[in-house]
Amino acid sequence: MRIEDSWIDGLLDRALAEDLGREGDITSKAIFPDSPRATAVIKSKDAGVVSGIYLLNPLFRKIDPRVVLAPAVEDGAPLEKGTQICTLDGPITAILAGERIALNFLQHLSGIASAASRLQALIAHTPARLLDTRKTTPGLRMLEKKAVADGGGTNHRIGLYDMILIKDTHVTAAGGVGPALDRVRSYLGATTQIKVEVEVRDEEELCQAIAKSPDRIMLDNMDVTTMRRCVELVRASNPGIELEASGGISEKSIVAVAQTGVDFISCGWITHSAPALDIHLLIQ
């Protein structure tokens, strides 16, 4: 996915202001007053998938344009323990000023990409695709969703503005799946560019949804047996409806869920709880 340069620019300005304040890196200034040139290498200490390299050039350019970055791999590339991600050459104070910000982004985003890659690989023998959710770090959603894509996952809606997703809270307040879908159709009118998805919790709600022909139905928190019955019902009655499974998806459960025949499986933990990938910077 494409992230606007201006958005990245603002994010990096905030990150630098947070870490450097007005005085900058006073430790490095004290030890290296003449700021000699140095070469550093960023390497992975774990196996996984890398994401976030695209942030490094604009980051170090803001600190000191004399820093030269040479990537050794691209975002989305597999990493082994010891894989070199990039080298940096320039004033040592500039390299050290950006070290922690660079590693924080790389470790967090590569952790997400690695988690997405593991889950997508587990279901590669099925037609199902792994989806992310809106369970992202506020302010970092675009980066985290790109990390999912770098790991081989598929992006769900970006926010509340680009897709209709009728959740259980909407259904309860509207008086049922049918009334909620009727109100959405009335709101959209002749608009067909916006996809409509509705969440269902049981077979009764599923039948109400099928009758209204949404673009996609989310099978939420169902056991595998119930989910399989729901998939068979939809395929028999309205095969054009996409099916998404959600709720409690993990590495242990995702294969069984994929084998029910759903089209998509959404998983929140790949963005909100994926462990960071261990990546470090070494001055050579």
MOUR-V342506 format. One record per residue. N is the residue number from 0. RES is the residue in one letter. OMEGA is omega in radians with two decimals (* if undefined). D_FIRST is the distance of its C-alpha to the first C-alpha in whole Angstrom. Layout:
BEGIN
n=N res=RES omega=OMEGA d_first=D_FIRST
n=N res=RES omega=OMEGA d_first=D_FIRST
END
This chain:
BEGIN
n=0 res=M omega=-3.09 d_first=0
n=1 res=R omega=3.08 d_first=4
n=2 res=I omega=-3.08 d_first=7
n=3 res=E omega=3.13 d_first=10
n=4 res=D omega=-3.11 d_first=13
n=5 res=S omega=3.12 d_first=15
n=6 res=W omega=3.09 d_first=14
n=7 res=I omega=-3.13 d_first=13
n=8 res=D omega=3.13 d_first=17
n=9 res=G omega=3.12 d_first=18
n=10 res=L omega=-3.12 d_first=17
n=11 res=L omega=3.06 d_first=19
n=12 res=D omega=3.14 d_first=22
n=13 res=R omega=3.13 d_first=22
n=14 res=A omega=3.13 d_first=22
n=15 res=L omega=3.12 d_first=24
n=16 res=A omega=-3.14 d_first=27
n=17 res=E omega=-3.03 d_first=27
n=18 res=D omega=-3.04 d_first=28
n=19 res=L omega=-3.12 d_first=30
n=20 res=G omega=3.14 d_first=32
n=21 res=R omega=-3.02 d_first=34
n=22 res=E omega=-3.09 d_first=36
n=23 res=G omega=-3.11 d_first=33
n=24 res=D omega=-3.03 d_first=34
n=25 res=I omega=3.09 d_first=37
n=26 res=T omega=-3.13 d_first=38
n=27 res=S omega=3.10 d_first=37
n=28 res=K omega=-3.12 d_first=38
n=29 res=A omega=-3.06 d_first=42
n=30 res=I omega=-3.09 d_first=41
n=31 res=F omega=-3.08 d_first=40
n=32 res=P omega=3.14 d_first=41
n=33 res=D omega=3.10 d_first=41
n=34 res=S omega=3.12 d_first=37
n=35 res=P omega=3.10 d_first=38
n=36 res=R omega=3.13 d_first=35
n=37 res=A omega=3.03 d_first=34
n=38 res=T omega=3.12 d_first=31
n=39 res=A omega=3.09 d_first=29
n=40 res=V omega=3.04 d_first=27
n=41 res=I omega=-3.09 d_first=24
n=42 res=K omega=3.04 d_first=25
n=43 res=S omega=3.05 d_first=24
n=44 res=K omega=3.14 d_first=27
n=45 res=D omega=2.96 d_first=25
n=46 res=A omega=-3.14 d_first=24
n=47 res=G omega=3.11 d_first=20
n=48 res=V omega=-3.06 d_first=16
n=49 res=V omega=3.01 d_first=15
n=50 res=S omega=3.09 d_first=12
n=51 res=G omega=-3.14 d_first=13
n=52 res=I omega=-3.11 d_first=14
n=53 res=Y omega=3.14 d_first=12
n=54 res=L omega=-2.95 d_first=14
n=55 res=L omega=3.14 d_first=17
n=56 res=N omega=3.12 d_first=18
n=57 res=P omega=3.12 d_first=18
n=58 res=L omega=-3.08 d_first=20
n=59 res=F omega=3.06 d_first=23
n=60 res=R omega=3.10 d_first=23
n=61 res=K omega=-3.11 d_first=24
n=62 res=I omega=-3.14 d_first=26
n=63 res=D omega=-3.09 d_first=28
n=64 res=P omega=3.11 d_first=27
n=65 res=R omega=3.10 d_first=29
n=66 res=V omega=-3.14 d_first=27
n=67 res=V omega=-3.14 d_first=26
n=68 res=L omega=3.09 d_first=23
n=69 res=A omega=3.13 d_first=23
n=70 res=P omega=3.08 d_first=20
n=71 res=A omega=3.11 d_first=21
n=72 res=V omega=3.10 d_first=18
n=73 res=E omega=3.05 d_first=14
n=74 res=D omega=-3.09 d_first=12
n=75 res=G omega=-3.12 d_first=12
n=76 res=A omega=3.05 d_first=16
n=77 res=P omega=3.12 d_first=18
n=78 res=L omega=2.93 d_first=21
n=79 res=E omega=3.07 d_first=25
n=80 res=K omega=-3.13 d_first=27
n=81 res=G omega=3.13 d_first=28
n=82 res=T omega=3.08 d_first=25
n=83 res=Q omega=-3.13 d_first=24
n=84 res=I omega=3.12 d_first=21
n=85 res=C omega=2.97 d_first=22
n=86 res=T omega=3.10 d_first=25
n=87 res=L omega=3.09 d_first=26
n=88 res=D omega=-3.13 d_first=29
n=89 res=G omega=3.13 d_first=31
n=90 res=P omega=-3.06 d_first=33
n=91 res=I omega=-3.14 d_first=33
n=92 res=T omega=3.11 d_first=33
n=93 res=A omega=3.13 d_first=30
n=94 res=I omega=-3.11 d_first=28
n=95 res=L omega=3.11 d_first=30
n=96 res=A omega=-3.12 d_first=29
n=97 res=G omega=-3.04 d_first=25
n=98 res=E omega=-3.02 d_first=26
n=99 res=R omega=3.12 d_first=25
n=100 res=I omega=3.13 d_first=22
n=101 res=A omega=-3.11 d_first=20
n=102 res=L omega=3.11 d_first=22
n=103 res=N omega=3.11 d_first=21
n=104 res=F omega=-3.09 d_first=17
n=105 res=L omega=-3.10 d_first=17
n=106 res=Q omega=-3.11 d_first=19
n=107 res=H omega=-3.07 d_first=18
n=108 res=L omega=3.09 d_first=14
n=109 res=S omega=3.04 d_first=16
n=110 res=G omega=3.10 d_first=18
n=111 res=I omega=3.13 d_first=15
n=112 res=A omega=-3.13 d_first=13
n=113 res=S omega=3.11 d_first=17
n=114 res=A omega=3.11 d_first=18
n=115 res=A omega=-3.13 d_first=15
n=116 res=S omega=-3.14 d_first=16
n=117 res=R omega=-3.10 d_first=20
n=118 res=L omega=3.13 d_first=20
n=119 res=Q omega=3.11 d_first=18
n=120 res=A omega=-3.13 d_first=20
n=121 res=L omega=-3.08 d_first=23
n=122 res=I omega=-3.08 d_first=22
n=123 res=A omega=-3.14 d_first=21
n=124 res=H omega=3.12 d_first=25
n=125 res=T omega=3.09 d_first=24
n=126 res=P omega=-3.04 d_first=22
n=127 res=A omega=3.09 d_first=20
n=128 res=R omega=3.10 d_first=17
n=129 res=L omega=3.09 d_first=16
n=130 res=L omega=2.94 d_first=14
n=131 res=D omega=-3.14 d_first=13
n=132 res=T omega=3.05 d_first=15
n=133 res=R omega=3.10 d_first=16
n=134 res=K omega=-3.07 d_first=18
n=135 res=T omega=3.09 d_first=16
n=136 res=T omega=3.14 d_first=18
n=137 res=P omega=-3.13 d_first=18
n=138 res=G omega=-3.11 d_first=16
n=139 res=L omega=-3.03 d_first=14
n=140 res=R omega=-3.08 d_first=12
n=141 res=M omega=3.12 d_first=9
n=142 res=L omega=-3.08 d_first=9
n=143 res=E omega=3.09 d_first=11
n=144 res=K omega=3.04 d_first=8
n=145 res=K omega=3.11 d_first=6
n=146 res=A omega=3.07 d_first=9
n=147 res=V omega=3.12 d_first=10
n=148 res=A omega=3.09 d_first=7
n=149 res=D omega=3.12 d_first=9
n=150 res=G omega=3.11 d_first=12
n=151 res=G omega=3.07 d_first=12
n=152 res=G omega=-3.13 d_first=11
n=153 res=T omega=-3.13 d_first=10
n=154 res=N omega=2.97 d_first=9
n=155 res=H omega=3.13 d_first=12
n=156 res=R omega=-3.14 d_first=12
n=157 res=I omega=-3.12 d_first=11
n=158 res=G omega=-3.13 d_first=14
n=159 res=L omega=-2.96 d_first=18
n=160 res=Y omega=-2.98 d_first=17
n=161 res=D omega=3.09 d_first=15
n=162 res=M omega=3.02 d_first=17
n=163 res=I omega=3.05 d_first=20
n=164 res=L omega=-3.10 d_first=21
n=165 res=I omega=-3.10 d_first=25
n=166 res=K omega=-3.13 d_first=26
n=167 res=D omega=3.10 d_first=29
n=168 res=T omega=3.07 d_first=30
n=169 res=H omega=-3.10 d_first=30
n=170 res=V omega=-3.12 d_first=32
n=171 res=T omega=-3.09 d_first=34
n=172 res=A omega=-3.11 d_first=35
n=173 res=A omega=3.13 d_first=35
n=174 res=G omega=3.08 d_first=37
n=175 res=G omega=-3.14 d_first=35
n=176 res=V omega=-3.11 d_first=32
n=177 res=G omega=3.12 d_first=34
n=178 res=P omega=3.14 d_first=35
n=179 res=A omega=3.11 d_first=31
n=180 res=L omega=3.10 d_first=30
n=181 res=D omega=-3.13 d_first=33
n=182 res=R omega=3.11 d_first=32
n=183 res=V omega=3.13 d_first=28
n=184 res=R omega=3.11 d_first=29
n=185 res=S omega=-3.14 d_first=32
n=186 res=Y omega=-3.08 d_first=29
n=187 res=L omega=-3.12 d_first=26
n=188 res=G omega=-3.10 d_first=29
n=189 res=A omega=-3.12 d_first=28
n=190 res=T omega=-3.13 d_first=25
n=191 res=T omega=-3.09 d_first=23
n=192 res=Q omega=-3.10 d_first=19
n=193 res=I omega=3.12 d_first=19
n=194 res=K omega=3.14 d_first=19
n=195 res=V omega=3.08 d_first=22
n=196 res=E omega=3.10 d_first=22
n=197 res=V omega=3.11 d_first=25
n=198 res=E omega=3.07 d_first=26
n=199 res=V omega=-3.06 d_first=29
n=200 res=R omega=-3.13 d_first=32
n=201 res=D omega=-3.08 d_first=34
n=202 res=E omega=3.12 d_first=36
n=203 res=E omega=3.11 d_first=37
n=204 res=E omega=3.12 d_first=34
n=205 res=L omega=-3.14 d_first=32
n=206 res=C omega=3.08 d_first=35
n=207 res=Q omega=-3.13 d_first=35
n=208 res=A omega=-3.13 d_first=31
n=209 res=I omega=-3.11 d_first=32
n=210 res=A omega=-3.09 d_first=34
n=211 res=K omega=3.06 d_first=32
n=212 res=S omega=3.01 d_first=29
n=213 res=P omega=3.11 d_first=26
n=214 res=D omega=-3.08 d_first=23
n=215 res=R omega=3.05 d_first=22
n=216 res=I omega=3.08 d_first=25
n=217 res=M omega=3.07 d_first=24
n=218 res=L omega=-2.93 d_first=27
n=219 res=D omega=3.03 d_first=27
n=220 res=N omega=3.10 d_first=29
n=221 res=M omega=2.98 d_first=31
n=222 res=D omega=-3.02 d_first=33
n=223 res=V omega=-3.13 d_first=32
n=224 res=T omega=3.11 d_first=35
n=225 res=T omega=-3.14 d_first=35
n=226 res=M omega=-3.14 d_first=31
n=227 res=R omega=3.10 d_first=32
n=228 res=R omega=3.14 d_first=35
n=229 res=C omega=3.11 d_first=32
n=230 res=V omega=3.14 d_first=30
n=231 res=E omega=-3.14 d_first=33
n=232 res=L omega=-3.14 d_first=34
n=233 res=V omega=-3.12 d_first=31
n=234 res=R omega=-3.12 d_first=31
n=235 res=A omega=-3.00 d_first=35
n=236 res=S omega=-3.10 d_first=35
n=237 res=N omega=-3.00 d_first=31
n=238 res=P omega=3.12 d_first=29
n=239 res=G omega=-3.14 d_first=26
n=240 res=I omega=3.04 d_first=25
n=241 res=E omega=-3.13 d_first=22
n=242 res=L omega=3.13 d_first=23
n=243 res=E omega=3.05 d_first=21
n=244 res=A omega=-3.12 d_first=23
n=245 res=S omega=3.05 d_first=23
n=246 res=G omega=3.06 d_first=25
n=247 res=G omega=-3.11 d_first=26
n=248 res=I omega=3.13 d_first=24
n=249 res=S omega=3.09 d_first=25
n=250 res=E omega=-3.13 d_first=25
n=251 res=K omega=-3.02 d_first=28
n=252 res=S omega=-2.91 d_first=28
n=253 res=I omega=-3.11 d_first=25
n=254 res=V omega=3.13 d_first=26
n=255 res=A omega=3.12 d_first=29
n=256 res=V omega=-3.13 d_first=27
n=257 res=A omega=-3.09 d_first=25
n=258 res=Q omega=3.03 d_first=28
n=259 res=T omega=3.12 d_first=29
n=260 res=G omega=3.11 d_first=27
n=261 res=V omega=3.14 d_first=24
n=262 res=D omega=-3.06 d_first=21
n=263 res=F omega=3.03 d_first=19
n=264 res=I omega=3.14 d_first=19
n=265 res=S omega=-3.04 d_first=18
n=266 res=C omega=-3.10 d_first=19
n=267 res=G omega=-2.99 d_first=19
n=268 res=W omega=3.14 d_first=20
n=269 res=I omega=3.06 d_first=17
n=270 res=T omega=-3.07 d_first=16
n=271 res=H omega=-3.06 d_first=19
n=272 res=S omega=3.13 d_first=22
n=273 res=A omega=3.12 d_first=20
n=274 res=P omega=3.12 d_first=22
n=275 res=A omega=3.05 d_first=21
n=276 res=L omega=-3.08 d_first=21
n=277 res=D omega=-3.11 d_first=24
n=278 res=I omega=-3.12 d_first=24
n=279 res=H omega=3.10 d_first=26
n=280 res=L omega=3.14 d_first=27
n=281 res=L omega=3.00 d_first=30
n=282 res=I omega=-3.08 d_first=32
n=283 res=Q omega=* d_first=34
END
